[in-house]
Amino acid sequence: MVGTSRIRRRLRTLTLAAALGAGGCARLLGGEAGVVLEAIEYGPDRTELGRTTPPPRRQRLPNADLWLPGDGEARAAIVLAPGFAEAGRDDPRLLPVAESLARAGLAVRVPDLPGARRLTLDPADIAAMRQAARTEAAAGRRVALAGISFAAAPALLAAQDGVAELVVTVGGFHAIEAMAVFAATGAHRAPGEAAWRRAAPNRFAIGAFLLAIAESMPDRSDRWLLRGAAARLLDTAEPLPATPPPGLGAEGRAALALATERDPARIPDRLAALPAAARAALAALDPARAHLGTCTLAIHGLEDPVIPWTQSAALAEALPPGRALMVLVPGFGHVEPAAVPPEGQLALVRAMRVLLAWRDGRDPCEESHGGVANGSPQPS
């Protein structure tokens, strides 16, 4: 079948570990927050956190892994979800994050997300995160939900039932339509802006988006051919073909037309032309359609080429006043933590301090009354 191991190797790098593992010299800058970030980047065994805390207990459960502090009771719980990652809870980039947060006093539950493991969009991921949060609440622990990239959507949507006190998104998004516009055309804009910001269309972003749509195609042949198109974008420098491949049906051609559209004004019509199953899958995982009110920490790299920081700005704008904290990280991309400058590391320290404040029983949104770290860059 087309688009197997090579696609999976690329997509499984979209993990929360990669996004949070940019501590660098953060331990020198941020007290406990810096120590935790250092452990995430280098692995706890090689850092101060590993030397001063006992190894956590990792419980292998049927639908999740549960990491518990090595001594004493957890002070709170976080449900931690990577984005597209075939290995799911076993992804090696996720493990130092779960271990470090458990050493910091959190119960860390990493659920299996069926859609994310298949590298596609699936509303079942929302149910998996919701059930994980309820399980932790039933154990008497306060709960936060955390997701990176596409996993931000199930985290936000699962929070609607009110069990979680905090949502953390890393490189997340607010609207499926805006995601499609950026992936296909490179156009994006912050709340209140009329002019488009422009970037080059991102092959990885549209390849991942196309692969996700492919899985909802009713026709088996369309699914196979669209997986091939996604593989072409993800694994080669070749453009998509100017004409649809032989055998691609009308519904598959509609998906390919979305992927090759370069006019942002036409993306809504391209989305509307997708088959009903694809539209339903996208709508079910669209935070823009949801009622969001949980205190949300939105962390986003200003250099993110896959999901633009303007999507976290839109998410913060959509939340009720005082219920959003946005941390924009200079020099940080989507999954590559290398070479984050000192100002970016300071931003990550601020974000970790928010999580640790919540761990200690404080409402970070109430304390700060919402806010934006580093402001918003000017249109370019």
Summary of the structure (lengths in Angstrom):
residues: 380
radius of gyration: 19.9
end to end distance: 41.3
largest distance: 62.1
contacts: 1434
relative contact order: 0.14
helix: 48%
strand: 14%
